[in-house]
Amino acid sequence: MNILILSWRDPRHPLAGGAEQSVLEHAKGWLDAGNNITWFSSRYKNSFKKENFESIEIERGGNQYLGVQFAAFFHYLKNKNKIDLVIDQFHGLPFFTPLYVRKPKLALIQEVAKKVWFLNPLPRPINWLVGLIGYLFEPLVLKLYRNVFFMTASMSAREDIIKMGIDTEKITVIPHGVTLPKKAVKSEKEKIKTITYLGILSKDKGIEDAIKCFQILASRTNYQFWVIGQGETKTYEEKIKKLAKSLGNKIIFWGFVSQQRKFELLAKSHILINPSIHEGWGLVNIEANCVGTPVVACNSAGLVDSVRNGESGAIVENNTPEELAKAVVSILDDERNYNALIRGSTMWADKFSWSESKQKSLDLVNRIIKNEI
């Protein structure tokens, strides 16, 4: 079977995150079953138009924010006779495949964007115009897919999709697994209590609230702060670094790091904070948990699925930097509770396996191809 994945970013994109990583893992499972995979996504600086990555044929065209959809349309027309299944991945905008693809389709959606539309990185007032258009038209776009099967990673995302008019029976929830580094990671914590943010530096991921939380905690001399990830744009990254200037040498910006280094830093951290306003799942939470690091997260869609309140971390009631800081202090000032959360974190993370998730998604795509659902 020949499978075409349409996605705004591919695993080699410098801003690739949990969404791209999860799709890659599912694709590996489909490859192992003897299928051929082509992944079409956007161009980025110094990218190749075509390359092979882990036996997946990657082809690129168009800009990630606007343009990749048009390029994907022409790519499909050129190759439609040798395509058996199309994976249409949503990231705000999907690829509108119900309008031109007559082959079997699967819509892959991490989360319904909703108010995240207004947090795009475009300059004012264009960002508000694009945000308003996206917010108003998202329900209409989803209605185009009412006859398409959906795959998502959390019950929160499932509920949001249902609210947009998609039939419950057309939605399959398959949680993400965790991609562990090849080399074992030691879970020795830093001597100084270390609070970490991991993810793209963007408004919707809550990096500004993370910095404000750090500034509240900075009055305590035995705290330090790490930021792992790069800015959605260089301009925004510079803005965040200026915002954090008052923290002086208490904060380290690690930038983009390898998978191995990411887990090493997470293992050394005492707590990961996740102030994202909306997620499809929150893979970084499970990544932190699997190396014994509890998570303090906002009460947001997706995060309430990937964080077990009181077991693998804490969900704050009010999504403010003050509440995040209060939860961090409460956990770290109670050694007995903190050690219980470490144990609970690893137990929770152990429940997620890519081998199981890949088998479930393989079963789903096979049933779609065979018209068995």
C-alpha positions as CSV (number, residue, x, y, z in Angstrom):
1,M,0.0,0.0,0.0
2,N,1.2,3.5,-0.9
3,I,0.4,6.1,1.8
4,L,0.7,9.8,1.3
5,I,1.1,12.0,4.4
6,L,0.2,15.7,4.0
7,S,1.6,17.8,6.9
8,W,2.7,21.4,7.3
9,R,6.1,20.2,8.8
10,D,8.1,17.1,8.5
11,P,10.5,15.5,11.1
12,R,13.5,17.3,9.6
13,H,11.9,20.8,10.0
14,P,13.8,22.9,12.5
15,L,10.5,23.6,14.4
16,A,9.2,20.0,14.3
17,G,7.7,19.1,17.6
18,G,5.6,16.5,19.3
19,A,3.0,16.4,16.4
20,E,5.7,15.5,13.8
21,Q,7.4,13.1,16.1
22,S,4.1,11.2,16.8
23,V,3.3,11.0,13.0
24,L,6.8,9.7,12.4
25,E,6.4,6.9,14.9
26,H,3.0,5.9,13.4
27,A,4.6,6.0,9.9
28,K,7.4,3.7,11.1
29,G,4.8,1.1,12.1
30,W,3.1,1.3,8.7
31,L,6.5,0.9,7.1
32,D,7.3,-2.1,9.1
33,A,4.1,-3.7,7.9
34,G,5.4,-3.4,4.3
35,N,3.8,-0.1,3.2
36,N,5.5,2.7,1.3
37,I,5.3,6.2,2.8
38,T,5.7,9.6,1.1
39,W,5.5,12.6,3.4
40,F,4.7,15.9,1.7
41,S,5.4,19.1,3.7
42,S,6.6,22.7,3.5
43,R,10.0,24.0,2.4
44,Y,12.3,25.7,5.0
45,K,15.6,27.4,4.8
46,N,18.3,25.2,3.2
47,S,15.9,22.3,2.9
48,F,16.0,19.8,0.1
49,K,13.1,19.5,-2.2
50,K,13.3,15.7,-1.9
51,E,15.1,13.4,0.6
52,N,14.9,10.0,2.2
53,F,14.6,10.0,6.0
54,E,14.3,6.7,7.9
55,S,13.0,5.0,4.7
56,I,10.3,7.7,4.2
57,E,10.3,9.7,1.0
58,I,10.0,13.3,2.0
59,E,9.0,15.9,-0.6
60,R,8.5,19.6,0.0
61,G,6.8,22.6,-1.5
62,G,5.3,25.9,-0.4
63,N,5.4,27.9,2.9
64,Q,4.4,26.2,6.1
65,Y,1.8,28.9,7.0
66,L,0.3,29.4,3.6
67,G,1.3,27.7,0.4
68,V,2.0,24.1,1.4
69,Q,-1.7,23.3,0.8
70,F,-1.6,24.4,-2.8
71,A,1.7,22.6,-3.4
72,A,0.2,19.4,-1.9
73,F,-2.8,19.7,-4.2
74,F,-0.6,19.6,-7.3
75,H,1.6,16.9,-5.8
76,Y,-1.5,14.7,-5.3
77,L,-2.8,15.4,-8.9
78,K,0.6,14.3,-10.3
79,N,0.8,11.1,-8.3
80,K,-2.8,10.1,-7.5
81,N,-2.8,6.9,-9.6
82,K,-0.2,5.4,-7.3
83,I,-1.6,6.5,-4.0
84,D,-3.8,4.2,-1.9
85,L,-4.4,6.3,1.2
86,V,-4.0,9.9,2.1
87,I,-3.3,11.1,5.7
88,D,-4.5,14.7,6.0
89,Q,-2.9,16.3,9.1
90,F,-4.5,19.3,10.6
91,H,-2.5,22.1,12.1
92,G,-4.9,25.0,12.2
93,L,-5.4,24.6,8.5
94,P,-5.8,21.1,7.0
95,F,-5.2,20.2,3.3
96,F,-8.9,20.2,2.2
97,T,-8.6,16.7,0.8
98,P,-12.4,16.1,0.7
99,L,-12.6,18.6,-2.1
100,Y,-10.3,16.7,-4.5
101,V,-9.2,13.3,-3.1
102,R,-11.5,10.4,-4.0
103,K,-9.2,7.8,-2.5
104,P,-9.5,6.6,1.2
105,K,-8.6,9.3,3.7
106,L,-7.7,9.7,7.3
107,A,-7.8,13.0,9.1
108,L,-5.0,13.3,11.7
109,I,-5.7,16.0,14.2
110,Q,-3.8,16.8,17.4
111,E,-6.2,19.5,18.6
112,V,-8.9,21.9,17.5
113,A,-7.2,25.2,17.3
114,K,-10.0,27.5,18.6
115,K,-8.5,30.5,20.4
116,V,-5.0,29.5,19.5
117,W,-5.7,31.1,16.1
118,F,-5.3,34.5,17.7
119,L,-1.8,33.6,18.9
120,N,-0.2,33.2,15.5
121,P,3.3,34.9,15.0
122,L,2.2,37.3,12.2
123,P,2.7,41.1,12.8
124,R,-0.2,43.2,14.0
125,P,-2.9,43.8,12.8
126,I,-2.5,40.9,10.3
127,N,-2.3,38.4,13.2
128,W,-5.8,39.5,14.5
129,L,-7.3,39.3,11.0
130,V,-5.9,35.9,10.3
131,G,-6.9,34.8,13.9
132,L,-10.5,36.0,13.4
133,I,-10.8,34.3,10.0
134,G,-9.4,31.0,11.3
135,Y,-11.5,31.1,14.5
136,L,-14.7,31.7,12.5
137,F,-14.0,29.4,9.6
138,E,-12.6,26.4,11.6
139,P,-16.0,24.8,12.3
140,L,-17.0,25.2,8.6
141,V,-13.7,23.6,7.5
142,L,-14.3,20.7,9.8
143,K,-17.7,20.1,8.4
144,L,-16.0,19.4,5.0
145,Y,-14.6,16.3,6.8
146,R,-17.9,14.9,8.2
147,N,-17.5,11.8,6.0
148,V,-13.8,11.3,6.8
149,F,-12.4,9.1,9.6
150,F,-10.4,10.9,12.3
151,M,-7.5,9.9,14.5
152,T,-6.5,11.9,17.5
153,A,-4.5,11.3,20.7
154,S,-6.7,12.4,23.6
155,M,-10.3,12.4,24.9
156,S,-10.1,16.2,25.2
157,A,-9.4,16.5,21.5
158,R,-12.1,14.0,20.7
159,E,-14.7,16.1,22.6
160,D,-13.6,19.2,20.7
161,I,-14.0,17.4,17.4
162,I,-17.4,16.2,18.3
163,K,-18.5,19.7,19.2
164,M,-17.4,20.7,15.7
165,G,-20.0,18.4,14.2
166,I,-18.0,15.2,13.5
167,D,-19.8,11.9,14.3
168,T,-18.5,10.1,17.4
169,E,-18.2,6.8,15.5
170,K,-15.7,8.4,13.0
171,I,-13.2,9.3,15.7
172,T,-10.5,7.0,17.0
173,V,-8.4,7.9,20.0
174,I,-4.9,6.5,20.0
175,P,-2.6,7.9,22.7
176,H,1.0,8.7,21.8
177,G,3.9,6.5,23.1
178,V,7.3,7.8,24.1
179,T,10.4,7.7,22.0
180,L,13.2,7.0,24.4
181,P,16.9,7.8,23.6
182,K,19.1,4.9,22.5
183,K,21.5,5.5,25.4
184,A,20.2,5.1,29.0
185,V,19.7,8.3,30.9
186,K,20.7,8.8,34.6
187,S,18.0,10.4,36.7
188,E,20.3,12.3,39.1
189,K,18.7,15.7,39.9
190,E,20.6,19.0,39.9
191,K,21.9,20.1,43.3
192,I,19.9,23.4,42.8
193,K,16.2,22.9,42.4
194,T,15.7,23.2,38.6
195,I,12.4,24.2,36.9
196,T,12.3,23.6,33.2
197,Y,10.2,24.6,30.2
198,L,10.4,22.4,27.1
199,G,8.9,23.2,23.7
200,I,8.8,25.8,20.9
201,L,9.0,29.3,22.2
202,S,5.6,30.6,21.1
203,K,2.7,32.4,22.6
204,D,0.3,29.5,22.4
205,K,2.8,27.2,24.3
206,G,2.8,29.7,27.1
207,I,6.5,30.6,27.2
208,E,5.7,34.2,28.5
209,D,3.8,32.7,31.4
210,A,6.7,30.4,32.1
211,I,9.1,33.3,32.3
212,K,6.8,35.2,34.6
213,C,6.5,32.0,36.8
214,F,10.3,31.9,36.9
215,Q,10.5,35.5,37.9
216,I,8.1,34.8,40.8
217,L,10.2,31.9,42.0
218,A,13.5,33.8,41.5
219,S,13.2,35.3,45.0
220,R,14.1,31.9,46.3
221,T,17.9,31.5,46.2
222,N,17.9,27.7,45.7
223,Y,16.1,27.8,42.3
224,Q,17.4,27.8,38.7
225,F,15.5,27.7,35.4
226,W,16.0,26.0,32.1
227,V,14.4,26.7,28.7
228,I,14.7,23.9,26.1
229,G,13.6,24.8,22.6
230,Q,13.9,27.5,20.0
231,G,11.7,30.4,19.1
232,E,8.9,30.1,16.5
233,T,10.6,33.1,15.0
234,K,14.0,34.7,15.8
235,T,12.3,38.0,16.7
236,Y,10.0,36.3,19.2
237,E,12.9,34.4,20.7
238,E,14.8,37.6,21.3
239,K,11.7,39.1,22.9
240,I,11.5,36.2,25.3
241,K,15.2,36.5,26.2
242,K,14.8,40.2,26.9
243,L,11.7,39.4,29.1
244,A,13.9,37.0,31.1
245,K,16.9,39.4,31.4
246,S,16.0,40.1,35.1
247,L,16.7,36.5,35.9
248,G,20.4,36.9,35.1
249,N,22.5,33.8,35.5
250,K,19.6,31.9,37.1
251,I,18.2,31.0,33.7
252,I,19.8,29.1,30.8
253,F,18.4,29.0,27.3
254,W,19.5,25.7,25.8
255,G,17.9,26.2,22.4
256,F,17.3,23.2,20.2
257,V,18.9,20.0,21.6
258,S,19.2,16.4,20.5
259,Q,16.8,13.7,21.7
260,Q,19.6,12.3,24.0
261,R,20.4,15.7,25.5
262,K,16.7,16.6,25.9
263,F,16.1,13.5,28.1
264,E,19.3,14.2,30.0
265,L,18.2,17.7,30.9
266,L,14.7,16.5,31.8
267,A,16.1,13.8,34.1
268,K,18.2,16.4,35.9
269,S,15.3,18.8,36.3
270,H,13.1,18.7,39.4
271,I,9.9,19.9,37.7
272,L,8.7,20.5,34.2
273,I,6.2,23.3,33.9
274,N,3.7,23.3,31.0
275,P,1.7,26.5,30.6
276,S,0.3,25.7,27.2
277,I,-3.2,27.1,26.6
278,H,-4.3,24.2,24.4
279,E,-2.8,20.8,23.4
280,G,-3.9,17.7,21.7
281,W,-2.1,15.6,24.2
282,G,1.1,17.0,25.7
283,L,3.8,14.6,24.8
284,V,6.5,16.6,26.7
285,N,4.7,15.7,29.9
286,I,5.1,12.0,29.4
287,E,8.7,12.5,28.3
288,A,9.5,14.2,31.5
289,N,7.6,11.6,33.6
290,C,9.5,8.7,32.0
291,V,12.8,10.0,33.5
292,G,11.2,10.7,36.9
293,T,10.3,14.4,36.5
294,P,6.8,15.5,37.7
295,V,4.9,18.1,35.7
296,V,3.1,21.2,36.8
297,A,0.6,22.1,34.0
298,C,-2.2,24.5,33.2
299,N,-5.8,23.3,33.3
300,S,-5.9,23.1,29.5
301,A,-7.3,20.6,27.0
302,G,-4.7,17.8,26.3
303,L,-2.7,18.6,29.4
304,V,-5.5,17.3,31.7
305,D,-5.2,14.0,29.7
306,S,-1.4,13.6,29.9
307,V,-0.9,14.8,33.5
308,R,-2.5,12.7,36.3
309,N,-3.2,15.4,39.0
310,G,-1.6,14.3,42.2
311,E,0.0,11.2,40.7
312,S,2.4,12.3,37.9
313,G,2.3,16.1,38.7
314,A,-0.2,18.8,39.3
315,I,-2.9,20.6,37.3
316,V,-3.4,24.2,38.5
317,E,-7.0,25.5,38.9
318,N,-6.3,28.9,37.5
319,N,-4.0,29.3,34.5
320,T,-1.7,32.0,35.8
321,P,2.0,32.3,36.4
322,E,1.2,32.8,40.1
323,E,-0.7,29.5,40.4
324,L,2.1,27.7,38.5
325,A,4.7,29.1,40.9
326,K,2.6,28.3,43.9
327,A,2.2,24.6,42.8
328,V,6.0,24.3,42.2
329,V,6.8,25.6,45.7
330,S,4.1,23.4,47.3
331,I,5.5,20.2,45.6
332,L,9.2,20.9,46.2
333,D,8.7,22.0,49.9
334,D,7.1,18.6,50.7
335,E,9.9,16.0,50.1
336,R,7.6,13.1,50.8
337,N,5.0,14.2,48.3
338,Y,7.7,15.0,45.8
339,N,9.2,11.5,46.0
340,A,5.7,10.0,45.6
341,L,5.2,12.1,42.4
342,I,8.5,10.9,41.0
343,R,7.3,7.3,41.5
344,G,3.9,8.1,40.1
345,S,5.5,9.8,37.1
346,T,7.4,6.8,36.0
347,M,4.4,4.5,36.6
348,W,2.2,6.7,34.5
349,A,4.7,7.0,31.7
350,D,5.1,3.2,31.6
351,K,1.5,2.9,30.4
352,F,2.4,4.4,27.0
353,S,4.1,2.3,24.4
354,W,4.7,3.1,20.7
355,S,4.6,-0.5,19.7
356,E,1.0,-0.7,21.0
357,S,0.0,2.7,19.5
358,K,1.6,1.8,16.1
359,Q,-0.3,-1.4,16.0
360,K,-3.6,0.4,16.7
361,S,-3.1,2.9,14.0
362,L,-2.0,0.2,11.5
363,D,-5.2,-1.7,12.2
364,L,-7.2,1.6,11.7
365,V,-5.6,2.4,8.3
366,N,-6.1,-1.2,7.1
367,R,-9.8,-1.1,8.1
368,I,-10.2,2.2,6.2
369,I,-8.5,0.7,3.1
370,K,-10.7,-2.4,3.2
371,N,-13.8,-0.4,3.9
372,E,-14.4,-2.4,7.1
373,I,-15.5,0.6,9.2
